[in-house]
């Protein structure tokens, strides 16, 4: 892994390779989820109207980050949301979000929580607070 992408073209770093799954597995190297592939972030009003929400758990692959990923999946399942949940462990991609502490949660490309492992109920409250419910 080249730390500063020396010798790599910008197109190679941003190539979309989404598999189309509703939930990405730990360690998969998918670049974009369904919402990103559409090149249009989904607003809270679109999500309420039946649009797809993209939730990403950003982490280093540690136990706390995996626990956060499971809690987010549980919250989405309990709320019955039409949401895609992705777990990102590639530090290059995590740094693109500007999250300074892990685990972090990004909803529709905006970091909404970082540095704390939220329980499923707390994730549900957070999603309701930002208008995704």
C-alpha positions in Angstrom: 0.0 0.0 0.0 1.5 3.3 -1.1 0.8 5.8 1.7 0.5 8.8 -0.5 -0.6 7.1 -3.7 2.7 7.8 -5.5 2.6 6.3 -9.0 -1.1 5.7 -9.0 -3.5 7.6 -11.2 -6.5 9.4 -9.6 -8.9 7.4 -11.7 -7.5 4.2 -10.2 -8.2 5.4 -6.7 -11.8 6.4 -7.4 -13.0 3.5 -9.6 -16.5 2.3 -8.6 -16.8 -1.4 -8.1 -20.0 -1.8 -6.1 -21.3 -5.4 -5.9 -24.9 -4.3 -5.4 -25.3 -6.2 -2.1 -27.5 -4.6 0.5 -24.9 -5.2 3.2 -21.1 -5.3 2.5 -19.0 -7.8 4.4 -16.0 -6.9 6.6 -12.8 -6.5 4.6 -14.5 -6.2 1.2 -12.8 -3.7 -1.0 -15.9 -2.3 -2.7 -15.4 1.3 -3.5 -19.0 2.6 -3.7 -22.3 1.7 -2.3 -25.6 2.1 -4.3 -26.2 5.7 -3.2 -22.7 6.8 -4.2 -22.9 4.9 -7.5 -25.8 7.1 -8.4 -23.5 10.1 -7.8 -26.3 11.8 -5.9 -26.4 11.8 -2.0 -29.9 11.0 -0.8 -31.5 13.6 1.4 -33.6 12.8 4.5 -36.8 13.8 2.6 -35.9 11.3 -0.2 -35.2 8.6 2.4 -38.6 9.2 3.9 -40.2 9.0 0.5 -38.8 5.5 0.0 -35.3 6.4 -1.3 -32.2 4.4 -0.4 -30.1 5.5 2.5 -26.4 4.7 2.6 -24.9 4.2 6.1 -21.2 3.5 6.5 -19.4 2.4 9.6 -15.8 3.6 9.5 -13.3 1.7 11.5 -9.9 0.0 11.8 -11.3 -3.6 12.1 -11.0 -3.8 15.9 -13.6 -5.3 18.2 -15.3 -2.0 18.9 -15.6 -1.1 15.3 -17.1 -4.5 14.4 -19.5 -4.2 17.3 -20.6 -0.7 16.0 -21.2 -2.3 12.6 -23.4 -5.0 14.1 -25.3 -2.4 16.1 -26.0 -0.3 13.0 -27.2 -3.3 11.1 -29.5 -4.3 14.0 -30.9 -0.7 14.2 -31.6 -0.6 10.4 -33.3 -4.0 10.6 -35.4 -3.1 13.6 -36.5 0.2 12.0 -37.3 -1.5 8.7 -35.3 1.1 6.8 -34.4 0.8 3.1 -30.7 1.3 3.8 -27.4 0.0 2.6 -24.9 -0.6 5.4 -21.2 -0.8 4.6 -18.2 -1.4 6.8 -15.1 0.5 5.7 -11.8 -0.6 7.1 -9.4 0.8 4.5 -7.7 3.7 6.2 -7.4 5.7 2.9 -11.1 5.7 2.5 -11.8 6.4 6.2 -9.5 9.4 6.0 -11.5 10.8 3.1 -14.4 11.3 5.5 -12.4 13.3 7.9 -13.3 11.1 10.9 -10.6 11.7 13.6 -11.6 8.8 15.9 -13.0 5.4 15.4 -15.6 4.0 15.2 -17.5 6.5 13.1 -20.8 6.5 11.3 -21.5 8.3 8.1 -25.0 8.7 6.7 -25.3 9.7 3.1 -21.6 10.8 3.0 -21.8 12.9 6.2 -20.2 11.8 9.4 -22.8 11.9 12.2 -21.0 10.1 15.0 -17.4 9.3 15.9 -15.4 8.0 18.8 -18.2 6.1 20.5 -19.7 2.7 20.2 -23.4 3.3 20.0 -26.0 0.7 21.0 -28.7 -0.2 18.5 -31.2 2.0 20.4 -28.8 5.0 20.2 -28.3 4.5 16.5 -32.1 4.5 16.0 -32.3 7.8 18.0 -29.5 9.3 15.9 -31.2 8.3 12.7 -34.5 9.8 13.8 -32.7 13.0 14.9 -31.2 13.5 11.5 -34.5 12.7 9.8 -33.9 9.2 8.5 -36.9 7.3 9.9 
